[in-house]
Amino acid sequence: MIVSLIIFIIVLGLLIFVHEIGHFWVAKRAGIRVDEFGLGFPPRLWSFRFGETIYSLNLIPFGGFVRIYGEDPFDEQANNPGAYRSMATKPKLVQAAVLVAGVTFNLILAWILLSTGLIFGLPVNAENNFSFSVPLVEERLIITSVLNNSPADLAGLKPGDQIVSLAAQATTIKPKTAEEATEFIRSKTSGLEVQIKRQPIDLEEKQYFQIKPKLSPAGTPLIGVSLEAIGILRLPWYLAPIDGLKLTFNLTKETARGLGYFLTQIFTDASVFDSVAGPIGLVNLVGDASRLGLVYLLSFMALISINLAIINLIPFPALDGGRLLFLAIEAIKGSKLNPKVAGWANLIGFFCLIALMVVVSYFDVVKLL
C-alpha cells in the first residue's frame, strides 16, 4: 500500500505539473505576469525566485497551482486598465487560451504516453471497434481488478491474471470476451473452477482456483472481478503517433460519455459511485497498473490525464470550464462580471467539489471493507 501511495503521488504530481505548466507557458507567451508556480498546496515547504516568478514546493501533494496576476476576481488593482500585464486586461481570446492551456497539455501528455506505449506494445481493448494500422496480437481475457474481500480475492485471484477456462456443473468454457465469462459466472450459483495463467510464470504457483460465487442483493452470482479482453498493439515509431492520436481521441470521447452519465445520475442513483474512483481508489488502481508493468502504468496515466482534462472543462465554478463560462458571459453582456459574484461563485464551487470528493472517497472506503 505504501509503495502504491508513493507511485500515485509521483503520477499525480507529474499530471498536475503538466497541467499547470500549460497555464504558465501560455500566460508567459501572452505577456501576462506569473507571480507563483507551485506544486502541492500550502503551507510552503521550499521556494526560490527566478525572474519575477516564485517557484514553490508545498506540503499537501494532491494538487498544484499557477498564481497569475489578474486572475483573482477580487484583485481590483489587477482589473485597472493601467495594469497592462494583468490577465484581466487582456483580450477575451487570450484569457481563454490561458485557461484552456492546462487541459490541452493534459491531452498532449496522454497522446505522448499512449504513443510511447504503442512502440513497446500497448494493451488495448480487443472488443472495441477502433481501426488500427496493424492487427492485435496475443489476445486474451484478463482480470483488471479484484474487489477486496470478494470471493475471487479470498480465493487468491489477482489483477493481471489471464482467464484460461471456467468450469461449473460439468460445463467448461474457454471465454474469449468479458461478456461471455460474465454470463457464465452469473448462471452458476454453485462452486466455480477458474483456470488462470499468471505472469511471470511460476510453476509452483496455483493455476486452478475453486470459488463459490456470492449472491448480490438482486440474487445474481458474483465473484468480484472486472474482466477485459485485451490484445497487444505494437507499432513502429513512425506509426505510433498516428494511432496514439486516434486512441487518445476515442478514449477522450468514451471518458466524456461516461462522466456525463455519472453527472446525470449522481443525485438519483447511488450505484453510479461504484463505477468511479476517488483518491483512495486511484491509489489501489495505480498500484495494480504498476504491478502489471510499465506499459500498463503509462496507459493508466494517460487515462487519468484525459479524465483531468475533461473534468476541468466542465462549466462549473472553480474549474477552468467555469472560468471559461464567465468569460463567455462577459463577452455576451459586453461588460465584466461583478468581481464579488465571480469570487463567491468560485469559492462555493470549490467547496462543492471538496464535498463531492469526500462522498466519492467514502464509497472508495466502502469498496475496501
C-alpha positions in Angstrom: 0.0 0.0 0.0 2.9 2.4 0.8 4.6 1.7 -2.5 1.2 2.2 -4.3 0.8 5.6 -2.5 4.3 6.8 -3.4 3.7 5.8 -7.1 0.3 7.5 -7.0 1.8 10.8 -5.6 4.5 10.8 -8.3 2.0 10.1 -11.1 -0.5 12.7 -9.8 2.4 15.2 -9.4 3.5 14.7 -13.0 0.0 15.1 -14.4 -0.7 18.3 -12.3 2.7 19.7 -13.2 1.9 19.2 -16.9 -1.5 20.9 -16.5 -0.1 23.9 -14.6 2.9 24.3 -17.0 0.3 24.7 -19.8 -1.3 27.7 -18.0 2.2 29.0 -17.1 3.7 28.8 -20.6 0.7 30.4 -22.4 0.4 33.1 -19.8 4.1 33.9 -20.2 3.9 33.9 -24.0 0.9 36.3 -23.8 3.0 38.7 -21.7 1.0 38.1 -18.5 2.8 38.3 -15.2 3.0 35.0 -13.3 3.6 35.5 -9.6 4.0 31.9 -8.5 4.2 28.4 -9.9 3.5 25.9 -7.1 3.4 22.1 -6.8 1.1 20.9 -4.0 -1.0 23.2 -1.8 0.4 25.5 1.0 1.9 25.6 3.6 5.0 26.2 1.6 8.0 23.9 2.2 10.6 25.4 -0.1 10.7 28.0 -2.8 13.1 30.1 -4.9 12.6 33.2 -7.1 13.7 33.2 -10.8 12.9 36.4 -12.5 9.5 37.7 -11.5 8.1 34.3 -10.6 8.3 32.3 -7.3 8.6 28.5 -7.8 7.4 26.6 -4.7 7.0 23.1 -3.3 4.2 22.8 -0.9 3.2 20.4 1.9 -0.1 19.0 0.6 0.9 16.9 -2.5 -2.6 16.4 -4.1 -2.7 19.5 -6.3 -0.8 22.4 -7.8 -1.4 26.0 -8.9 -0.2 28.9 -11.0 -0.8 32.3 -9.5 -1.4 34.6 -12.4 -1.6 38.3 -12.0 -5.2 39.5 -12.6 -6.8 36.0 -12.5 -8.3 36.6 -9.0 -11.6 38.5 -9.5 -11.2 40.1 -6.0 -8.0 41.8 -7.1 -9.4 45.2 -8.1 -5.9 46.7 -8.9 -5.3 43.9 -11.5 -8.6 45.0 -13.2 -7.3 48.5 -13.7 -6.7 49.4 -17.4 -3.3 50.6 -16.4 -2.2 47.1 -15.3 -1.0 46.1 -18.8 0.5 42.8 -17.6 -2.7 41.7 -15.9 -4.7 38.8 -17.3 -7.9 40.7 -16.6 -6.9 43.4 -19.1 -6.0 41.0 -21.9 -8.5 40.2 -24.8 -11.0 37.6 -24.1 -9.4 35.1 -26.6 -6.1 35.5 -24.8 -7.7 34.8 -21.4 -9.5 31.8 -22.9 -6.2 30.5 -24.3 -4.6 30.7 -20.9 -7.5 28.8 -19.2 -7.7 26.1 -21.8 -3.9 25.5 -22.0 -3.9 23.2 -19.0 -6.5 20.9 -20.5 -4.6 21.0 -23.8 -1.3 20.0 -22.2 -3.0 17.1 -20.4 -4.4 15.7 -23.7 -1.0 16.2 -25.3 0.6 14.2 -22.5 -1.9 11.4 -22.9 -1.1 11.3 -26.6 2.7 11.1 -25.9 2.2 8.4 -23.2 -0.1 6.3 -25.5 2.2 6.7 -28.5 5.2 5.6 -26.3 3.3 2.6 -25.1 2.4 1.6 -28.7 6.1 1.4 -29.6 6.7 -1.1 -26.8 3.4 -2.9 -27.2 0.3 -1.4 -25.6 -2.6 -3.5 -24.2 -5.8 -2.3 -25.7 -9.4 -3.5 -25.6 -9.8 -6.2 -28.1 -13.6 -5.7 -28.3 -13.5 -2.1 -29.4 -14.3 -1.1 -33.0 -11.2 1.2 -33.5 -9.4 0.9 -36.7 -5.7 0.5 -36.1 -2.8 0.3 -38.5 -1.9 -3.3 -37.7 -3.9 -6.2 -36.2 -3.8 -7.0 -32.5 -1.6 -9.9 -31.2 -1.7 -12.0 -28.1 -5.4 -11.6 -27.5 -6.5 -12.8 -24.0 -9.1 -12.3 -21.3 -7.5 -10.5 -18.3 -8.7 -9.8 -14.8 -8.2 -6.0 -14.5 -9.3 -5.6 -10.9 -10.3 -7.7 -7.9 -12.7 -6.4 -5.2 -11.3 -6.6 -1.7 -12.7 -9.5 0.4 -14.7 -10.7 -2.6 -14.9 -14.5 -3.4 -12.2 -14.0 -6.0 -9.9 -12.1 -3.6 -10.3 -14.7 -0.9 -9.5 -17.5 -3.4 -6.3 -15.7 -4.5 -7.0 -14.3 -7.9 -5.0 -11.1 -8.7 -5.2 -8.3 -11.3 -3.3 -9.3 -14.4 -4.3 -13.0 -14.2 -5.4 -14.4 -17.6 -8.6 -16.4 -17.6 -7.9 -19.7 -19.4 -11.1 -21.6 -18.6 -14.2 -21.5 -16.4 -15.9 -24.7 -15.2 -19.1 -25.4 -13.2 -21.7 -28.2 -13.1 -19.9 -30.4 -15.7 -19.6 -27.5 -18.1 -16.3 -26.0 -19.2 -15.8 -22.9 -21.4 -12.7 -21.0 -22.6 -14.2 -17.5 -22.8 -12.8 -15.0 -25.3 -14.8 -12.0 -24.2 -15.7 -10.4 -20.8 -19.4 -10.7 -21.7 -19.1 -14.5 -22.3 -17.3 -15.0 -19.0 -19.7 -12.8 -17.1 -22.8 -14.6 -18.4 -21.3 -18.0 -17.5 -20.5 -16.8 -13.9 -23.9 -15.3 -13.4 -25.6 -18.5 -14.5 -23.8 -20.7 -11.9 -24.8 -20.4 -8.2 -22.7 -23.4 -7.1 -18.9 -23.7 -7.0 -16.9 -22.4 -9.9 -13.4 -23.6 -11.0 -11.2 -20.9 -12.6 -8.1 -21.8 -14.5 -5.7 -18.9 -14.9 -2.3 -18.1 -16.3 -0.1 -15.7 -14.3 2.9 -13.7 -15.4 5.7 -14.1 -14.6 5.2 -17.9 -14.9 5.8 -19.7 -11.7 5.5 -23.5 -11.9 4.8 -23.7 -8.2 2.0 -21.1 -8.4 -1.5 -22.4 -8.2 -3.3 -22.4 -11.6 -6.7 -23.6 -10.6 -9.0 -21.8 -8.1 -12.2 -23.0 -6.5 -14.6 -20.1 -6.0 -18.1 -20.0 -4.6 -19.9 -17.0 -6.1 -21.6 -14.6 -3.7 -25.2 -13.5 -4.4 -25.8 -9.8 -4.9 -29.0 -8.2 -3.3 -30.7 -8.9 -6.6 -29.8 -12.6 -6.4 -27.1 -12.5 -9.1 -24.0 -14.7 -8.6 -20.8 -12.6 -8.5 -17.2 -13.3 -7.7 -15.9 -9.7 -7.5 -13.7 -9.2 -10.6 -13.6 -6.8 -13.6 -12.7 -8.5 -16.9 -11.4 -7.2 -20.2 -10.5 -8.9 -23.4 -7.2 -7.3 -24.5 -4.7 -7.6 -27.2 -1.3 -6.1 -27.7 -0.9 -3.3 -30.3 2.7 -2.9 -31.3 3.7 -0.3 -33.9 6.8 1.1 -35.4 7.8 4.6 -34.2 6.6 6.4 -37.3 3.1 4.9 -37.0 2.8 5.1 -33.2 1.9 8.9 -33.0 -0.9 8.4 -35.6 -2.6 5.6 -33.8 -1.7 7.2 -30.5 -3.7 10.3 -31.6 -6.6 8.1 -32.7 -6.6 6.2 -29.4 -6.4 9.5 -27.4 -9.4 10.8 -29.3 -11.5 7.7 -28.8 -10.6 7.4 -25.1 -11.5 11.1 -24.6 -14.9 10.6 -26.3 -15.7 7.5 -24.2 -14.5 9.1 -21.0 -16.6 12.2 -21.6 -19.6 10.0 -22.3 -19.1 8.0 -19.0 -18.6 11.2 -17.0 -21.7 12.7 -18.5 -23.7 9.7 -17.4 -22.2 9.9 -13.9 -23.2 13.6 -13.5 -26.8 13.0 -14.8 -27.3 10.1 -12.3 -25.3 11.4 -9.3 -28.4 12.6 -7.3 -30.8 9.8 -8.3 -28.7 6.6 -8.4 -26.1 5.9 -5.6 -24.9 2.9 -7.5 -23.1 5.1 -10.0 -20.5 5.7 -7.3 -19.5 2.1 -7.8 -18.1 2.9 -11.2 -15.9 5.8 -10.2 -12.8 6.1 -8.0 -11.6 8.9 -5.8 -8.1 9.5 -4.4 -8.2 6.3 -2.3 -9.5 4.1 -5.1 -6.9 5.6 -7.5 -4.1 4.6 -5.2 -5.1 1.0 -5.5 -5.6 1.2 -9.3 -2.3 2.9 -9.9 -0.7 0.2 -7.7 -2.4 -2.6 -9.7 -1.2 -1.0 -13.0 2.4 -0.6 -11.8 2.4 -4.3 -10.8 1.3 -5.3 -14.3 4.2 -3.5 -15.9 5.4 -0.1 -17.1 3.3 -0.1 -20.3 0.2 -0.7 -18.2 1.2 2.2 -15.9 1.8 4.5 -18.9 -1.7 3.6 -20.3 -3.3 4.3 -16.9 -1.5 7.6 -16.5 -2.8 8.6 -20.0 -6.4 7.7 -18.9 -6.1 9.8 -15.7 -4.7 12.7 -17.7 -7.7 12.5 -20.0 -10.0 12.5 -17.0 -8.3 15.5 -15.6 -8.7 17.4 -18.9 -12.4 16.6 -19.2 -13.3 17.3 -15.6 -11.5 20.7 -15.8 -13.6 21.6 -18.9 -16.9 21.2 -17.0 -18.6 24.6 -16.9 -18.6 24.7 -13.1 -17.2 27.4 -10.8 -13.6 26.8 -9.5 -12.8 24.7 -12.6 -11.2 26.0 -15.8 -14.5 25.4 -17.6 -16.3 27.6 -15.1 -13.9 30.4 -15.7 -14.4 30.0 -19.5 -18.2 30.2 -18.9 -17.7 33.5 -17.0 -15.6 34.8 -19.9 -18.3 33.9 -22.4 -21.0 35.7 -20.2 -18.8 38.8 -20.1 -18.3 38.7 -23.9 -22.1 38.4 -24.5 -23.1 41.2 -22.0 -20.2 43.4 -23.1 -19.0 44.2 -19.5 -17.2 42.5 -16.7 -19.0 40.4 -14.1 -19.1 41.8 -10.6 -15.8 40.5 -9.0 -17.6 39.7 -5.8 -20.1 37.5 -7.6 -17.4 35.7 -9.6 -15.3 35.3 -6.5 -18.0 33.9 -4.3 -19.2 31.6 -7.1 -15.7 30.1 -7.4 -15.4 29.7 -3.6 -18.8 27.9 -3.3 -17.9 25.8 -6.3 -14.6 24.8 -4.7 -16.4 23.6 -1.5 -18.9 21.7 -3.6 -16.0 19.9 -5.4 -14.4 19.1 -2.0 -17.8 17.7 -0.8 -18.1 15.5 -3.9 -14.5 14.3 -3.3 -15.4 13.3 0.3 -18.5 11.4 -0.9 -16.5 9.6 -3.6 -13.8 8.8 -1.1 -16.4 7.4 1.3 -17.5 4.9 -1.4 -13.9 4.1 -2.0 -13.6 3.1 1.6 -16.8 1.1 1.4 -15.4 -0.9 -1.5 -12.4 -1.8 0.6 -14.4 -3.1 3.5 
